[in-house]
Amino acid sequence: MKICNTCKKEKCKSEFSTNGKYIKSSCKACRSESEKNRRRINKVSYLKGKYNAMVERESGADGKAVSCVGKGVLSLDEFLDFSLNDDNFNRLFESWKKSGFDMQKSPSIDRIKNEKGYELGNLQYITFRQNAVKDRCKKTIITNGVEKLEFKSRGEAAEFIGVSISRVSELLNGKIDSCKGWRVP
């Protein structure tokens, strides 16, 4: 038995990692949680995890049937540069941290046009929740006071207006009154 220096609980030695000769001072569970928190707080570590997931999705290695397989992924350096300089990513990342790392509020990379790959000009950041439901929206109706338009999804409306999906979501959810002259009828 050994006491973990982090959680202060007595645990079996099998619950601790070794470096071959010595048993680590913190248990595997505490070390795992510590590593998860480090990745959450450090933007570059967080983004590298997102990048690796993109590469897996694009290659089909994750085993999921997704529309991005074989369509290309920008380089890690391009992705980091884009992300770290993107105001929406930085705003969402800070909001996610303040939420206590609520997964639904985490920044999620979105391909604006699903028929294209992960390439500059086709990427935007929205929340995990928005990304999970963005294509399920049956229709989106907006008006500018003169004409009333109907779109199959928020993504289509966002592309037409020339804004991010998160901005259209804010409009439809009543968080903003109008967006580039368009509003909910």
C-alpha positions in Angstrom: 0.0 0.0 0.0 1.1 3.6 -0.7 -0.4 7.0 0.0 -0.8 9.3 -3.1 0.8 12.7 -2.6 -2.0 14.4 -4.5 -5.3 12.9 -3.3 -3.8 11.7 0.1 -5.6 8.4 -0.2 -4.0 5.0 0.5 -4.0 2.9 -2.6 -2.5 -0.4 -3.8 0.9 -0.1 -5.4 -0.6 -1.3 -8.7 -2.5 2.0 -8.9 0.9 3.9 -9.2 3.1 4.2 -12.3 6.8 3.3 -12.1 9.7 4.6 -14.1 11.2 1.1 -14.0 12.9 1.5 -10.6 10.8 3.8 -8.5 7.1 4.2 -7.9 5.7 7.6 -8.8 4.5 9.7 -5.8 1.0 10.4 -7.3 -1.4 7.6 -8.3 -2.3 7.0 -12.0 -5.8 8.6 -11.6 -4.3 11.8 -10.1 -1.6 12.0 -12.8 -4.2 11.5 -15.5 -6.4 14.3 -14.1 -3.3 16.5 -13.8 -2.4 15.9 -17.4 -5.9 16.5 -18.6 -6.0 19.9 -16.7 -2.6 20.8 -18.1 -3.9 20.2 -21.6 -7.0 22.2 -20.9 -5.2 25.2 -19.5 -2.4 25.3 -22.2 -3.9 26.5 -25.5 -1.1 24.9 -27.6 -1.5 21.5 -25.9 -5.3 21.8 -26.3 -4.9 22.7 -30.0 -2.4 19.9 -30.7 -5.0 17.4 -29.4 -7.7 18.9 -31.7 -5.2 18.8 -34.6 -4.5 15.1 -34.0 -8.2 14.4 -33.9 -8.6 16.2 -37.2 -5.9 14.2 -38.8 -7.5 10.9 -37.6 -10.9 11.9 -38.9 -9.5 13.0 -42.3 -7.5 9.7 -42.6 -10.5 7.6 -41.5 -8.3 6.1 -38.7 -10.9 6.9 -36.1 -13.2 4.4 -37.7 -16.1 6.9 -38.1 -17.7 7.5 -41.4 -17.3 11.2 -41.8 -17.5 13.5 -44.8 -13.9 14.8 -44.5 -12.0 11.6 -45.2 -9.4 12.2 -47.9 -10.1 15.9 -48.2 -6.9 17.2 -46.7 -5.7 18.9 -43.5 -3.6 22.0 -43.2 -0.2 21.7 -41.5 0.1 21.8 -37.7 1.9 25.2 -37.9 -0.8 26.7 -40.1 -3.5 25.3 -37.7 -1.8 26.7 -34.6 -1.2 30.1 -36.3 -4.8 30.3 -37.4 -6.2 29.2 -34.1 -4.1 31.2 -31.7 -4.8 34.4 -33.8 -8.5 33.7 -34.1 -10.6 36.0 -31.8 -13.5 33.5 -31.7 -11.2 30.6 -30.6 -9.7 32.8 -27.8 -13.1 34.0 -26.6 -14.5 30.5 -26.6 -11.4 29.1 -24.9 -11.7 31.6 -22.0 -15.4 31.1 -21.7 -14.8 27.3 -21.5 -12.2 27.8 -18.8 -14.6 30.0 -16.8 -17.4 27.4 -17.1 -15.2 24.9 -15.3 -14.4 23.1 -18.6 -18.0 22.2 -19.5 -17.5 20.1 -22.6 -20.6 21.6 -24.2 -18.9 25.0 -24.1 -15.5 23.8 -25.4 -14.1 25.3 -28.6 -14.7 23.0 -31.6 -13.2 23.4 -35.0 -15.9 23.4 -37.7 -15.6 23.0 -41.5 -17.8 25.7 -42.9 -18.4 23.7 -46.1 -18.5 20.0 -45.4 -17.5 19.1 -48.9 -14.1 20.7 -48.3 -11.3 19.6 -46.0 -9.6 21.2 -43.1 -8.1 24.1 -44.9 -7.7 27.8 -44.3 -10.8 29.7 -45.3 -13.0 26.7 -44.5 -12.5 26.7 -40.7 -14.2 28.5 -37.9 -14.6 27.9 -34.1 -17.9 27.3 -32.5 -18.8 25.5 -29.3 -18.9 21.7 -29.1 -22.7 22.0 -28.5 -23.2 24.2 -31.6 -21.1 21.8 -33.7 -23.1 18.8 -32.5 -26.4 20.3 -33.5 -25.5 22.6 -36.4 -26.5 20.3 -39.2 -29.6 18.9 -37.4 -31.4 22.2 -37.6 -34.3 21.5 -40.0 -34.6 25.1 -41.2 -33.5 28.6 -40.5 -35.7 31.6 -41.4 -34.4 35.1 -41.4 -35.6 38.5 -42.7 -34.2 41.9 -43.5 -37.6 43.5 -43.5 -37.9 43.3 -47.2 -37.4 39.6 -47.9 -37.8 36.5 -45.9 -35.4 33.6 -46.6 -35.4 30.0 -45.5 -32.3 27.9 -45.2 -31.8 24.2 -44.6 -29.4 24.8 -41.7 -27.7 27.5 -39.6 -24.5 26.8 -41.6 -26.2 27.8 -44.9 -27.7 31.0 -43.3 -24.2 31.9 -41.9 -22.6 31.4 -45.3 -25.2 33.6 -46.9 -24.9 36.4 -44.4 -21.1 36.1 -44.2 -20.8 35.4 -40.5 -20.0 32.4 -38.3 -22.5 29.8 -37.3 -22.2 30.9 -33.7 -23.3 34.4 -34.7 -26.4 33.0 -36.4 -27.0 30.8 -33.3 -26.9 33.9 -31.2 -29.4 35.6 -33.5 -31.8 32.6 -33.4 -31.4 32.1 -29.7 -32.3 35.8 -29.0 -28.9 36.8 -27.7 -28.6 39.5 -30.4 -31.4 41.3 -32.2 -29.9 41.5 -35.7 -26.8 40.5 -37.6 -25.8 42.5 -40.7 -29.3 43.7 -41.1 -30.9 40.2 -40.8 -33.2 39.2 -37.9 -35.6 36.4 -36.9 -39.2 37.1 -38.2 
